[in-house]
Amino acid sequence: MDPDHQTSPVPLSDHLSQPSTVYFSWGFRFQIVSLGFGFYSAIFLLTHLLSLILCRTYQSLLAKEKVFWDLAATRAVFGIQSTVAGLRALTEDSALSREKVMGQEDWSWFNILTAIGFFIFENVALHTSSVVFRSLDLPLAMHHFFALAGYMTAVVWDSMGHYMPMVTLLLEMSTPFTCISWMLLKVGWAHSLFWKANQWMMIHMFHCRMVLTYYMWWFGLKHWEELIMYVSLPPVLLFFTGLTLLTFVLNPIWTHKKTMQLLRPVDWNFDNKAVPLNGSQAEVSVKPHAS
């Protein structure tokens, strides 16, 4: 496909703001995707360097755990970006909210393209780690596959609206809390009031995720005729397949694990090991202000 080829922007009603034509240039799209990939790769590397300098806990971790630590911080940053984008779609009066099936704006295009960059980075990191350490988190791999494929369809079939892709990003609302929870587990703060408060917030966010998936089902069914009429079949099939797996498989698994983790602090990601109490082991001590 010619990178300089430009497709035509989606025809919107006159009263709706239209996205800049530059977002329909494949060359510009590749630049923004590369920007997203580079930015989150830099966050990953920066987390590694800072943690190596400042955190003794990080220094004592196994190589696989260090990678997971760096990925957790990177995912948390993406989670913040995604939460802001999702809340903006839900609350702001924009082309997305006024024309939910066809509406697009510059900021939604930017978030879709940078999300693709992140999910490319995430898939590369996840599968490289799986090969090197001979392990695979299947639910997470499924989640990232459908995420990348889903946002790619929004670029390939670029006449579809961005309301639902932005709302889908809001599912990342739990990610920053998950990152904090795991890092505090590793430094031995799992019995602290702060960890428990964060865990309660994380569980609440996972329940909010479930409510959000119900809203997405309601949206899909309410706008079914419009989706069939204006959106190509592959994006529709991918959306409902991914939503089915999320609603009935992934969300219940993750919500159950996080709830059980509150009752019994365990590192589910590495052999279900019980975590140490604060300062009970030398290897979990942290330099002042390091974490």
Buried (B, 14 or more C-beta within 10 A) or exposed (E): EEEEEBEEBBEBEEEBEBBEEBBBBBEBBEBBBBBBBEBBBEBBEEBBEBBEEBBBBBEBBEEBBBBBBBBBBBBBBBBBBBBEBBBBBBEEEBBBBBBBBBBBBBBBBBBBBBBBBBBBBBBEBBEEBBEEBEEEBEBBBBBBBBBBBBBBBBBEBBBBBBBBBBBBBBBBBBBBBBBBBBBBBBBBBBBBEEBBEBBEBBBEBBBBBBEBBEEBBEBBEEBEEBBEEBBBEEBBEBBBEBBEBBBEEBBEEBBEBBBEBBEEBBBBBBEEEEBBBBEEEEEBBBEEEBB
